Amino acid sequence: MSAQPNTIMDETDTKGLLAIVDDDKVLAERMGKALEKRGFECVVLTTITEAIDWISDNEPDFALVDLRLADGSGLDVVQDIKNKSPECRIVMMTAYGNIATAVAAVKAGAVDYLTKPADADAVEAALLARGNDTTLPPPPARPMSAERVRWEHIQRIYEQCDRNVSETARRLSMHRRTLQRILAKYAPKDVGLE
């Protein structure tokens, strides 16, 4: 998987061309491999510039776009895809989700909004769901642990406070030193993408 898509199946066997735009290349490639197993033809793009250049020459059927990219907002990519391919089904994915960004993503043209880490089953269900489909996807085989959910929430508030430890601790009603210890640790590992 790269900016030039590798076709690993017959054109008739594919569910469609999927652009994965995420600056975490390892995560994006793992997600791409998992979705290729589910019948998508995947292309991994890691910057807004790379994505916009690729979109100018290609029309994806689906897109999975990270909200925060190293060189800007994924909302710019969503708008560019919608201008070029209005029928493309776009799912926005982020580790820093909140209601305001979810609304902005939907207004820009995304059909769904997932928080990281999302497994490939949830992504596939979001990409393929239609407006009149009210069935929920099955629960993940290994959902996030309570520790991981807590860590994600703390990271989100920390980012929203512009990485100010004192302000984050105040908003979370947490002692500053306790917060510093949590922020110094890596994320709890528990959910695989496969």
C-alpha positions, -999 to 999 in steps of 0.1 A, spaced: 0 0 0 13 34 -10 3 65 -29 2 41 -59 -24 15 -51 -14 -21 -52 -43 -42 -66 -43 -75 -47 -76 -87 -61 -97 -87 -93 -115 -55 -100 -148 -74 -99 -140 -87 -64 -134 -54 -47 -159 -34 -27 -142 -2 -40 -112 20 -38 -105 32 -2 -82 61 6 -68 60 41 -55 94 52 -36 92 85 -2 105 96 3 75 117 17 53 89 19 21 109 -17 23 121 -29 33 86 -11 4 70 -24 -21 95 -59 -8 89 -53 -10 52 -42 -46 54 -72 -55 75 -96 -38 51 -80 -54 21 -88 -87 36 -124 -75 37 -125 -67 0 -114 -31 -3 -86 -18 -26 -66 5 -2 -43 34 -7 -25 49 24 -17 86 23 0 103 52 -2 141 46 -28 166 33 -6 175 4 -1 138 -6 -39 132 -2 -49 162 -23 -24 154 -50 -37 118 -52 -73 128 -51 -67 151 -81 -59 121 -102 -82 95 -86 -118 91 -75 -121 70 -44 -153 52 -35 -145 54 2 -122 74 24 -111 70 60 -96 103 71 -79 112 104 -90 146 118 -56 158 130 -28 154 105 8 166 109 3 193 82 -32 204 91 -69 194 95 -83 163 78 -115 184 72 -96 200 43 -92 165 27 -129 157 33 -139 189 15 -115 182 -14 -128 146 -18 -164 158 -17 -157 184 -44 -141 158 -67 -162 127 -58 -195 137 -43 -206 100 -40 -176 90 -20 -185 77 15 -161 93 40 -156 83 76 -137 107 99 -116 91 126 -98 108 155 -83 102 189 -95 137 199 -132 134 193 -158 158 206 -192 170 195 -179 201 178 -155 182 155 -181 155 148 -206 182 136 -179 199 115 -169 165 99 -206 157 90 -211 192 76 -179 188 55 -193 156 40 -184 127 63 -211 100 67 -198 88 101 -173 97 128 -153 71 148 -129 75 177 -95 59 177 -87 32 182 -114 17 160 -112 -18 147 -116 -28 111 -151 -42 116 -164 -9 129 -147 10 101 -161 -14 75 -196 -11 90 -194 27 90 -181 28 54 -208 5 41 -238 17 62 -266 35 44 -288 62 59 -319 39 62 -299 11 78 -307 12 115 -289 -20 125 -259 -16 147 -226 -33 139 -218 -62 162 -198 -53 193 -160 -57 189 -146 -90 200 -121 -72 222 -135 -37 232 -113 -11 248 -106 -17 284 -117 8 310 -81 19 315 -77 26 277 -110 46 277 -98 66 307 -64 72 291 -80 84 258 -103 108 277 -74 123 296 -54 127 264 -83 144 246 -87 169 275 -50 175 276 -49 183 239 -80 206 242 -61 225 270 -32 230 246 -11 206 266 -13 226 298 -10 202 326 -23 225 353 -54 234 333 -60 198 324 -57 187 360 -82 215 371 -108 205 344 -105 168 353 -106 175 391 -73 156 394 -41 163 413 -15 177 390 12 151 400 -12 123 394 -19 137 360 18 140 352 24 104 361 -5 93 338 8 115 309 43 101 312 30 65 306 23 50 272 -13 41 262 -26 8 276 -24 -18 249 -56 -38 244 -73 -35 210 -60 -51 178 -71 -40 143 -73 -74 128 
